[in-house]
Amino acid sequence: MTSGRLRVVAIADTDSYVKWAAALLGSRPDVVAGTLLVLETPLVVSDAQERAALTGSGVEGATRVGYDDLLDRVREVGPDVVMLAARGPLVRVLARLVAAAVPEAVIATGLPGISVPATRKALVYRAQCDAFVLHSHREVREFTAVAIERGIAQRFALARLPFARADVTRDGEVRGDDLVFAAQAIVPRERVDRLRVARMLVRAAQAHPNRRVVVKLRGVKGESQTHREYDGYPDLIASLGPVPPNLVFSTEPMGAALTRAAGLVTVSSTAAVEAVAQGTPVIALDTFGVGPDLINTVFVGSGLLAGEESVIARDFRDPEAGWLEDNYFHRPADDTWLDVLGDLATARRTGFLPHRPPWPRRGGALRDAWERKSVLGALDRSPTGRAAFVIGVPARAAVRLIRRVVHARPATRS
């Protein structure tokens, strides 16, 4: 450890994970000596996205690194903990790499925002990690239940969501007039639904021509996001006709946008938690229903769910007090992540914490190469990666075809 602090190297690539990793590292500088590495992948943040992600995080800067140089950078720090802040498929690849090459380090992971409902897939991808950081009592409870049901051993640790560190205020003071809409890449997913949101935003701007509607984007066209976006709101809104002059687009940090907001609108973005933390009222849009595919079941009982007409009227909501404690606004004293990581680091150094094996699967070294090629794309120039791609693409297509045929057969009693 450095001056009694836990040395943590976080590895991230996409916009949401870079923002989360930086905020987590920067949340406790008295205890954590953090280093942020931004791994070059096909979905890596742009320079502008990175600057926005680091704003207000407490982390001064990040180091960009290629896959081939990653281990050298990690070893230079000599970390107690390597935090894999990335999408599940990339975590699976990096966990194998770190376990073999940096055996003295604890491997931790986490998710960058609202993670309800818990899924088996999230656990399987991260099965080789020693600890899984979550952000609410409800998330810990639901992930624990899934892990027990599926027979997956995992240690969960609780950390206040970094974007929810501010005190919740109820003084009724409105700091601005903007309606800020937090756009998401895959919620809602269908074009017809996204067009409906676009029309709602236009109507909201027309209803209050002296007040702005700010569509807060995760990036400009051409920039990657954690999830691929097929129907961006700038194009959808432009397709509806003349854009009201008070409807604008912004890629500034969410924290900055909220300082001028009368309220925030979203379907299920973690920006809702960030807004509540700053005392900004919220509408969690329930126009398309409430369900796991919309990632908005967490808002049931919050008092934040409302429809389009409430958005047009700017009838923003404050959360129910009883919802807060179980959902992202627990007491700081409830946090366990630093104790868990510190104890695991001690156990690893003293030989009492063996590394977890990868999740069992078929294919051996060729499967490993395929998974690496899948997350690195053209950035993986290894011969094994090329071979895995040549063999794996037609093999996967054949497996998918067989599954479609099997699932298409009529069910029969046995």
C-alpha positions as CSV (number, residue, x, y, z in Angstrom):
1,M,0.0,0.0,0.0
2,T,1.0,3.7,-0.5
3,S,1.1,5.7,2.7
4,G,-1.5,3.3,4.1
5,R,-3.7,3.8,1.1
6,L,-5.1,1.0,-1.1
7,R,-3.4,1.0,-4.5
8,V,-6.1,0.5,-7.1
9,V,-5.7,0.4,-10.9
10,A,-8.9,0.8,-12.8
11,I,-9.1,-0.3,-16.4
12,A,-12.0,1.1,-18.5
13,D,-12.8,1.8,-22.1
14,T,-16.3,3.2,-22.8
15,D,-17.8,6.5,-21.7
16,S,-20.0,5.2,-18.9
17,Y,-17.4,3.0,-17.4
18,V,-14.7,5.7,-17.6
19,K,-17.0,8.1,-15.7
20,W,-17.9,5.4,-13.1
21,A,-14.3,4.3,-12.6
22,A,-13.0,7.8,-12.2
23,A,-15.7,8.8,-9.8
24,L,-15.2,5.7,-7.7
25,L,-11.4,6.2,-7.5
26,G,-11.9,9.8,-6.7
27,S,-14.5,9.3,-4.0
28,R,-12.1,8.4,-1.3
29,P,-8.6,9.9,-2.0
30,D,-7.8,9.6,1.7
31,V,-8.0,5.8,1.4
32,V,-7.4,5.0,-2.3
33,A,-4.4,5.7,-4.4
34,G,-6.0,5.4,-7.8
35,T,-4.7,5.1,-11.3
36,L,-7.1,5.1,-14.3
37,L,-6.1,3.3,-17.5
38,V,-8.2,3.8,-20.6
39,L,-7.9,0.7,-22.8
40,E,-8.0,1.2,-26.5
41,T,-10.9,-0.9,-27.9
42,P,-13.3,-0.2,-30.8
43,L,-15.7,1.5,-28.3
44,V,-13.1,3.6,-26.4
45,V,-14.1,7.1,-25.3
46,S,-13.1,10.0,-27.5
47,D,-10.9,12.7,-25.9
48,A,-14.0,14.9,-25.5
49,Q,-16.0,12.1,-23.8
50,E,-13.0,11.4,-21.5
51,R,-12.8,15.0,-20.4
52,A,-16.5,15.1,-19.6
53,A,-16.2,11.8,-17.8
54,L,-13.4,13.0,-15.6
55,T,-15.0,16.4,-14.8
56,G,-15.7,16.6,-11.1
57,S,-14.5,13.0,-10.5
58,G,-11.5,13.8,-8.3
59,V,-9.2,12.1,-10.8
60,E,-6.9,14.4,-12.5
61,G,-6.2,12.4,-15.6
62,A,-6.1,9.0,-17.3
63,T,-3.5,7.1,-19.3
64,R,-4.5,5.6,-22.6
65,V,-2.9,2.2,-23.3
66,G,-3.1,-0.5,-25.9
67,Y,-3.8,-4.1,-25.0
68,D,-0.2,-5.2,-25.7
69,D,1.1,-2.6,-23.2
70,L,-1.6,-3.0,-20.6
71,L,0.2,-5.4,-18.3
72,D,3.4,-3.3,-18.2
73,R,1.4,-0.3,-17.1
74,V,-0.4,-2.3,-14.4
75,R,2.9,-3.8,-13.1
76,E,4.5,-0.3,-12.9
77,V,1.9,0.6,-10.3
78,G,2.2,-2.6,-8.4
79,P,-1.5,-2.5,-7.4
80,D,-3.3,-4.1,-4.5
81,V,-6.4,-4.2,-6.6
82,V,-7.2,-4.2,-10.3
83,M,-10.7,-2.8,-10.9
84,L,-12.1,-4.1,-14.2
85,A,-14.5,-1.3,-15.1
86,A,-15.8,-2.6,-18.4
87,R,-18.5,-4.5,-20.3
88,G,-18.9,-8.1,-19.3
89,P,-17.2,-9.7,-22.4
90,L,-14.1,-7.5,-21.9
91,V,-14.0,-8.2,-18.1
92,R,-13.9,-11.9,-18.9
93,V,-10.9,-11.4,-21.1
94,L,-9.1,-9.1,-18.8
95,A,-9.7,-11.2,-15.7
96,R,-7.9,-14.1,-17.3
97,L,-5.0,-11.9,-18.3
98,V,-4.6,-10.2,-14.9
99,A,-5.0,-13.4,-12.9
100,A,-2.1,-15.0,-14.8
101,A,0.2,-12.0,-15.1
102,V,-0.4,-10.0,-11.9
103,P,-1.1,-12.8,-9.4
104,E,-0.5,-10.6,-6.4
105,A,-3.4,-8.3,-7.2
106,V,-7.1,-8.7,-6.2
107,I,-9.4,-8.5,-9.2
108,A,-12.6,-6.5,-8.6
109,T,-15.3,-5.3,-10.9
110,G,-18.6,-3.4,-10.9
111,L,-21.4,-1.8,-12.9
112,P,-21.6,1.9,-13.7
113,G,-25.1,2.7,-12.7
114,I,-28.6,1.3,-12.1
115,S,-28.2,-2.5,-12.1
116,V,-31.7,-3.7,-11.3
117,P,-32.8,-6.2,-12.3
118,A,-29.8,-8.5,-11.5
119,T,-28.9,-10.9,-14.3
120,R,-27.1,-14.2,-14.5
121,K,-25.2,-13.0,-17.5
122,A,-23.6,-10.1,-15.5
123,L,-22.4,-12.7,-12.9
124,V,-21.1,-15.2,-15.4
125,Y,-19.0,-12.7,-17.3
126,R,-17.4,-11.6,-14.0
127,A,-17.1,-15.0,-12.3
128,Q,-13.3,-14.8,-12.2
129,C,-13.3,-11.5,-10.2
130,D,-12.7,-11.7,-6.5
131,A,-15.3,-8.9,-5.6
132,F,-18.3,-7.3,-7.3
133,V,-19.1,-3.7,-6.4
134,L,-22.8,-2.7,-6.3
135,H,-24.5,0.5,-5.3
136,S,-27.6,-0.1,-3.3
137,H,-28.9,-2.5,-0.7
138,R,-31.5,-3.6,-3.2
139,E,-28.8,-4.4,-5.8
140,V,-26.8,-6.5,-3.3
141,R,-30.0,-8.3,-2.3
142,E,-31.1,-9.1,-5.8
143,F,-27.6,-10.1,-7.1
144,T,-27.1,-12.3,-4.1
145,A,-30.4,-14.0,-4.8
146,V,-29.5,-14.7,-8.4
147,A,-26.1,-16.0,-7.4
148,I,-27.6,-18.4,-4.9
149,E,-30.2,-19.6,-7.4
150,R,-27.7,-20.2,-10.1
151,G,-25.0,-21.6,-7.9
152,I,-22.5,-18.8,-8.6
153,A,-20.1,-17.9,-5.8
154,Q,-19.4,-14.2,-5.6
155,R,-18.5,-11.6,-2.9
156,F,-20.6,-8.4,-3.2
157,A,-19.5,-5.1,-1.8
158,L,-21.6,-2.0,-1.3
159,A,-20.4,1.5,-2.4
160,R,-22.5,4.6,-2.6
161,L,-23.0,5.4,-6.3
162,P,-20.2,7.9,-6.9
163,F,-22.7,10.3,-8.7
164,A,-25.0,10.2,-5.6
165,R,-22.4,11.6,-3.2
166,A,-24.1,15.0,-2.8
167,D,-26.6,15.4,0.0
168,V,-30.3,15.2,-1.0
169,T,-31.9,18.6,-0.5
170,R,-35.6,19.4,-0.1
171,D,-35.5,23.2,0.1
172,G,-37.7,23.6,-3.0
173,E,-35.2,26.0,-4.6
174,V,-35.1,25.8,-8.4
175,R,-31.7,26.6,-9.8
176,G,-32.7,26.9,-13.5
177,D,-35.4,26.6,-16.1
178,D,-34.1,23.8,-18.3
179,L,-35.9,20.6,-18.9
180,V,-32.9,18.2,-19.2
181,F,-33.6,14.9,-21.1
182,A,-31.0,12.2,-20.4
183,A,-30.8,10.2,-23.7
184,Q,-30.0,6.5,-23.7
185,A,-28.8,4.4,-26.6
186,I,-31.0,1.3,-26.1
187,V,-33.9,2.5,-23.9
188,P,-36.3,2.6,-25.5
189,R,-34.9,0.5,-28.3
190,E,-37.4,0.5,-31.1
191,R,-37.3,3.4,-33.6
192,V,-41.1,4.0,-33.4
193,D,-40.7,4.5,-29.6
194,R,-37.7,6.8,-30.0
195,L,-39.7,8.8,-32.5
196,R,-42.5,9.1,-29.9
197,V,-39.9,10.5,-27.4
198,A,-38.6,12.9,-30.0
199,R,-42.2,14.2,-30.6
200,M,-42.6,14.6,-26.9
201,L,-39.5,16.7,-26.6
202,V,-40.6,18.9,-29.5
203,R,-44.0,19.4,-27.8
204,A,-42.3,20.2,-24.5
205,A,-40.2,22.9,-26.2
206,Q,-43.3,24.3,-28.0
207,A,-45.3,24.4,-24.8
208,H,-42.8,26.7,-23.0
209,P,-41.0,28.7,-25.8
210,N,-39.1,30.8,-23.2
211,R,-37.6,27.7,-21.5
212,R,-35.0,25.4,-22.9
213,V,-35.4,21.6,-23.5
214,V,-31.8,20.3,-23.4
215,V,-31.3,16.8,-24.9
216,K,-28.2,15.6,-23.0
217,L,-26.3,13.2,-25.3
218,R,-23.5,10.8,-24.3
219,G,-21.6,11.7,-27.5
220,V,-21.8,13.3,-30.9
221,K,-22.5,11.4,-34.0
222,G,-19.5,9.1,-34.7
223,E,-18.4,8.8,-31.1
224,S,-18.8,5.3,-29.5
225,Q,-20.9,4.6,-26.4
226,T,-21.1,1.6,-24.1
227,H,-24.2,0.5,-26.1
228,R,-24.5,1.0,-29.8
229,E,-27.2,3.6,-30.7
230,Y,-29.0,3.1,-34.0
231,D,-31.5,6.0,-33.9
232,G,-30.0,9.1,-32.4
233,Y,-32.2,11.9,-31.2
234,P,-30.7,14.7,-33.2
235,D,-31.6,12.8,-36.5
236,L,-35.0,11.8,-35.2
237,I,-35.9,15.3,-34.1
238,A,-34.7,16.8,-37.3
239,S,-36.9,14.3,-39.2
240,L,-40.0,15.8,-37.6
241,G,-39.6,19.2,-39.2
242,P,-38.3,22.6,-38.0
243,V,-36.6,22.3,-34.6
244,P,-37.9,24.8,-32.0
245,P,-35.1,27.2,-31.2
246,N,-35.3,26.4,-27.5
247,L,-34.7,22.7,-28.1
248,V,-30.9,22.2,-27.9
249,F,-28.4,19.4,-27.8
250,S,-25.6,19.1,-25.3
251,T,-22.6,16.8,-24.5
252,E,-21.4,18.7,-21.5
253,P,-21.0,16.7,-18.2
254,M,-24.4,15.8,-16.6
255,G,-23.4,17.6,-13.4
256,A,-23.0,20.8,-15.3
257,A,-26.4,20.4,-17.1
258,L,-28.2,19.8,-13.8
259,T,-27.0,23.1,-12.4
260,R,-29.3,24.9,-14.8
261,A,-32.2,22.3,-14.6
262,A,-35.7,22.8,-13.4
263,G,-36.0,19.0,-13.7
264,L,-34.6,15.9,-15.4
265,V,-36.5,13.5,-17.7
266,T,-35.3,10.0,-18.5
267,V,-36.5,6.4,-19.0
268,S,-34.0,4.7,-16.8
269,S,-30.7,6.6,-16.9
270,T,-28.5,6.7,-13.8
271,A,-28.7,10.5,-14.3
272,A,-31.9,10.2,-12.4
273,V,-29.9,9.2,-9.3
274,E,-27.4,12.0,-10.0
275,A,-30.3,14.5,-10.2
276,V,-31.9,13.3,-6.9
277,A,-28.5,13.7,-5.2
278,Q,-28.3,17.3,-6.3
279,G,-31.9,18.1,-5.3
280,T,-33.2,18.2,-8.9
281,P,-36.7,16.8,-9.3
282,V,-37.2,14.0,-11.9
283,I,-39.6,12.3,-14.2
284,A,-38.9,8.6,-14.9
285,L,-40.9,8.2,-18.1
286,D,-43.3,5.3,-18.0
287,T,-44.9,5.8,-21.4
288,F,-43.6,2.4,-22.6
289,G,-44.4,0.6,-19.4
290,V,-42.3,-0.7,-16.6
291,G,-40.2,-3.8,-17.0
292,P,-36.7,-5.3,-17.0
293,D,-36.2,-4.5,-20.7
294,L,-36.6,-0.8,-19.9
295,I,-34.3,-1.0,-16.8
296,N,-36.9,1.0,-14.9
297,T,-38.4,-1.5,-12.4
298,V,-36.2,0.2,-9.8
299,F,-38.4,3.2,-9.9
300,V,-41.5,1.4,-8.7
301,G,-42.5,3.0,-5.4
302,S,-40.1,6.0,-6.0
303,G,-42.9,8.4,-6.9
304,L,-40.8,9.4,-9.9
305,L,-42.8,7.5,-12.6
306,A,-44.9,9.7,-14.9
307,G,-46.1,10.0,-18.5
308,E,-45.7,12.3,-21.4
309,E,-48.3,14.9,-20.3
310,S,-46.4,15.4,-17.1
311,V,-43.2,16.1,-19.1
312,I,-45.1,18.6,-21.3
313,A,-46.4,20.3,-18.1
314,R,-43.0,20.1,-16.4
315,D,-44.6,18.4,-13.5
316,F,-41.3,17.0,-12.0
317,R,-41.3,14.8,-8.9
318,D,-39.2,14.4,-5.8
319,P,-38.6,10.8,-4.6
320,E,-40.5,9.1,-1.8
321,A,-38.5,9.2,1.4
322,G,-39.0,5.5,2.0
323,W,-37.5,4.6,-1.4
324,L,-34.2,6.4,-0.9
325,E,-32.5,4.2,1.7
326,D,-32.9,1.0,-0.3
327,N,-32.1,2.6,-3.6
328,Y,-28.7,4.4,-3.9
329,F,-29.1,6.7,-0.9
330,H,-28.1,4.5,2.0
331,R,-25.9,5.9,4.8
332,P,-22.2,6.2,4.1
333,A,-21.5,4.0,7.1
334,D,-23.2,1.1,5.3
335,D,-20.5,1.0,2.6
336,T,-18.4,-2.1,2.6
337,W,-16.3,-1.9,-0.5
338,L,-13.1,-0.5,1.0
339,D,-13.2,-3.0,3.8
340,V,-13.9,-5.9,1.5
341,L,-11.1,-4.9,-1.0
342,G,-8.6,-4.2,1.8
343,D,-9.3,-7.6,3.5
344,L,-9.0,-9.4,0.2
345,A,-5.8,-7.6,-0.6
346,T,-4.3,-8.8,2.7
347,A,-5.5,-12.3,2.1
348,R,-4.0,-12.4,-1.4
349,R,-0.6,-11.1,-0.3
350,T,-0.4,-13.6,2.6
351,G,-1.4,-16.5,0.4
352,F,-4.9,-17.1,1.8
353,L,-6.8,-16.0,-1.3
354,P,-6.4,-18.3,-4.3
355,H,-7.4,-17.0,-7.7
356,R,-10.8,-18.0,-9.0
357,P,-10.9,-20.1,-12.1
358,P,-12.6,-18.8,-15.3
359,W,-16.2,-19.8,-15.9
360,P,-16.2,-23.3,-17.4
361,R,-16.7,-23.3,-21.2
362,R,-15.7,-25.3,-24.2
363,G,-13.0,-24.4,-26.7
364,G,-9.8,-23.9,-24.7
365,A,-7.1,-21.6,-26.1
366,L,-9.0,-21.0,-29.3
367,R,-12.1,-19.9,-27.4
368,D,-9.9,-17.5,-25.4
369,A,-8.5,-16.1,-28.6
370,W,-12.0,-15.7,-30.1
371,E,-13.2,-13.8,-27.0
372,R,-10.2,-11.5,-27.1
373,K,-10.8,-10.9,-30.8
374,S,-14.5,-10.2,-30.2
375,V,-13.8,-7.3,-27.8
376,L,-10.7,-5.9,-29.5
377,G,-11.7,-6.2,-33.1
378,A,-9.1,-4.9,-35.5
379,L,-6.9,-3.9,-32.6
380,D,-6.1,-7.6,-32.0
381,R,-3.5,-8.4,-34.6
382,S,-2.3,-11.7,-33.1
383,P,-2.2,-14.8,-35.3
384,T,-4.4,-16.7,-32.8
385,G,-6.9,-13.9,-33.0
386,R,-7.0,-14.1,-36.8
387,A,-7.3,-17.9,-36.7
388,A,-10.1,-17.7,-34.1
389,F,-12.0,-15.2,-36.3
390,V,-11.7,-17.3,-39.4
391,I,-12.9,-20.4,-37.6
392,G,-15.3,-18.8,-35.2
393,V,-17.5,-16.7,-37.4
394,P,-18.8,-19.6,-39.6
395,A,-19.0,-21.9,-36.5
396,R,-21.1,-19.4,-34.6
397,A,-23.4,-18.8,-37.6
398,A,-23.9,-22.6,-37.8
399,V,-24.7,-22.9,-34.1
400,R,-27.2,-20.0,-34.3
401,L,-28.9,-21.6,-37.3
402,I,-29.3,-24.9,-35.5
403,R,-30.8,-23.2,-32.5
404,R,-33.3,-21.4,-34.6
405,V,-34.3,-24.6,-36.3
406,V,-34.6,-26.5,-33.0
407,H,-36.6,-23.7,-31.4
408,A,-38.9,-23.5,-34.4
409,R,-40.1,-27.1,-33.9
410,P,-43.5,-27.6,-32.4
411,A,-43.4,-28.7,-28.8
412,T,-44.3,-32.3,-28.0
413,R,-45.0,-34.1,-24.7
414,S,-42.3,-36.6,-23.8
